[in-house]
């Protein structure tokens, strides 16, 4: 490693009239190598792929709702891709089963409305 540094110093001394060009080329090569290493590292971190195609959620009488316990955000689950819960506010959301209203009965009519 020391011999490589000595070789670089000797080359700079011998090629002193062209030192600005040599420094520019070395800086360019350094930026190119550093950038390619950075982007190669970013491209390799893709995470695990989904285990299969998403499936429809069939739950009669209930809705599957993911809720964020930090802010109260809620997501209704219609299609399931993985078993992992989604994240919100940097926390995993909690799965809740919410009963759906019965559609066969009509809602009660408010007392202040006239008949008609």
N, C-alpha and C positions, 0 to 999 in steps of 0.2 A: 504494500500500500504506500509505503514511503517512497519507493522508487517511482511510482506513478506521479506523485506530487512533484518530485524532483524533475521528472521528464516534462511536466507541464510548465514548471518555472523555466527550465532551459529553453523550451520552445518559445515562451513569451519573450525571453531575453534575445534570442536569435532573430525573432520576427518582430522586433520592437517597432519598426515603421508601420507594420500592419496590426498593431495591438488593438486599436479600436474595433477593427473588423473581427478579429479573433474573439474579443470579449463579447461583441454583439452576437456572434454565432454561438458561443458557449451559453450565453443567457437564453437565446432562442431554443437551443437543445434542452436546456434545463426546464424551461416553461413547457415545452412539448412533452417531455417525459413526465413531469409532475402532473400535467393536465390529463394525460392518458391514464396514469395510475389512479387519479381521482375518479374519473368517469368509469373506469373498469370496476372500481370498488363500489360505486353507486349502482351500476347495472347488475351486479351479482346479488344484491339484497332485495329480492322480489317477494319473499315469503312463501308459504306453502300454498299450493294450488287447491282449489275446491275439490272435494272427493268425487263429485259427480254432478249431473245436471240438477238444477233446482227443482224441488217438488212442491206442488200445491199443498197448503195446509187445510185439512178437512177436520174441523172440530164443530160438532153440532151443539148449539146452545151456548157456546162460549167464544170469545175472541182471545187470541194470544196477543198480549200487549207487552212490549219491552218498555220499562220505565226507568228513567234516570233518577236516582235518589238524591242527586245534588241539586238539580234545577227543576225537576218535574216533567221534563220532556218525555213524550210517549210515542212509541211506534207500534202500529198494528202490523202483525206478521201475516202476510198473505202467501208468500212463497218462501220456502226454507232452502237455503243453499248449504249451510253448515250448521253444526251444533253449537258453535261458539257464539256467545251473545255479542251484540254490537257494543261499541264503546261510545260514550258521550261524556263530556266534561272530564276526560282522561280516566274515567272509571267504567267498569263493566256495568251494563244495564241489567236490571232484574226482570225476570219473566213473570208475568202475572196473567191469570186466567180471569177474564171479566165476563160475567154472564150477559148475553144479548137479551134485549127486551123481547117479550113474546109478541109476535106480529098478528096473532089471531084475535087478541082483545084490543079494543079501541081505547086510547087514552081517555082519562076522565075529562069531561068538559068543564072549563072554568065556570064558576057560579056567576061571575059578573057579565057574561055574554048573554044577549037575548036569544030566545029560541028561534030557529028559522032554518 
